[in-house]
Amino acid sequence: MTKWQCVECGYFLEGEKPPEKCPGCKLPCAYTDVTCYRPECGGPVNPDPMIMGQITQRIGLKAPLRPGQTQTATATGKTTEGKLVYAEQVKKDILFQGLDEEEVKQILSVGVEKYYPKDSVLFNEGDEAEIYIINDGKLAIRGEGGETLYTASKEDVLGWSTLILPYMRTASAIALLRSTVVIINSVKLNDFCEENPNIGYKLNRNVGRLLGTRMRTSKAMSVDEIYG
């Protein structure tokens, strides 16, 4: 069965041909055939992680990372891999897709705007995750060894999936430049969504779609590791 992914929102499906309208973003959009036609990813029974990764990057969604992909020998002679780090980053316009300007303003009003000088620490590994929307500046997301895993800049959103399931940070964030961010507590945002169900429906729909895209991409990455 051919595997298809929407180039606009990342929605994934299987079928002989893609629909004329995407079930995810509800737009008439182009689908890409992401079926694996290479032995490295196991053939047509699997999606191709290389193509899916390009689409995921295009829509601004980071897939899970393994910063410690290189194996490390332990005292017992066994090898261990670095832990999985979830790159909770997506573009603002993707998270707020389908919401008008006034609705986005209402969501942002739930948060608090803060300014961080260069080299300031925004959050540390192990902190309870909140949603960070970057209005200006640039952040370095770093692993436990201090290495930079990826960077985030204007219009990026960090910690978006905490709206569905609270979790603890798996990395820290440092301001590379003077940065301005809006910090939104997920509990307060959930309360706001309950009081404003129309906005809440649109926002949670987008988050659900992003989670589905990330899961599909993560699965494809695992297949690539097995067959590659």
Steps between C-alpha positions, in 0.01 A plus 500: 500500500639841402584736786418870465581809706353849470769757429296772673431346842678163503183285514585137413279238339512183291301431184510451125481878453475802732169685553435832329465672839733429791318349804749679726509862388175481297672672208533390139869430516778297341594160637842341466554128454710409805507125432842343549647384171847443644641186666646723774155562650350156441310544174139598418350365824657798679500879454827662397643694798716716273201638308285529814782686672512755217125563529518518878782755477306702243201548731733592787442191716799343667504122541648327809879517510762261632791727595693201635460291188864398521536208738697532825678212668419436866716352775344158439590510132144561387403792279226750563330758279419857591147553619227623272451877501164628379542805279181681599527762227250605235425816305240734651285512185475119497388479864244778448384390157130578444491762777441864409711787632264584785487137617880480501515820706260347752721192534815710544326708767497190722880514515760739637756679283857488634834643388825305528847655456762310302630187679194482729359157585130473409451148637703198607477129442253356752286815523127463449429588138307811404426642157757753377418716198801693373415854392858605439855373550663159478530209743734201517340176618772299671535144624630383834857516371464863399493428126258700286232268362319762295419871502167682519425852380217743425157338446614165644291333772660272761316256725180493294406139584473578873150621411408132466735329744712680763863389507843599629758674282758269342735788411585855605467832313753786490448840338759546223368853444279734701168321471133568562264212563141443605475227763164324529413263781326194354249474787389860446484445125288188545265698727480769233417237235218362715356850536543564126414166338515622142859620543583195709374264231717661231810509720466141621432383145830652392688350795351157428606524137854600600524207742388264226761640261775467759402142583503402134837665446642339815380159384658554161827603668497177703446295185792681337721411798398133475553465126780753459 
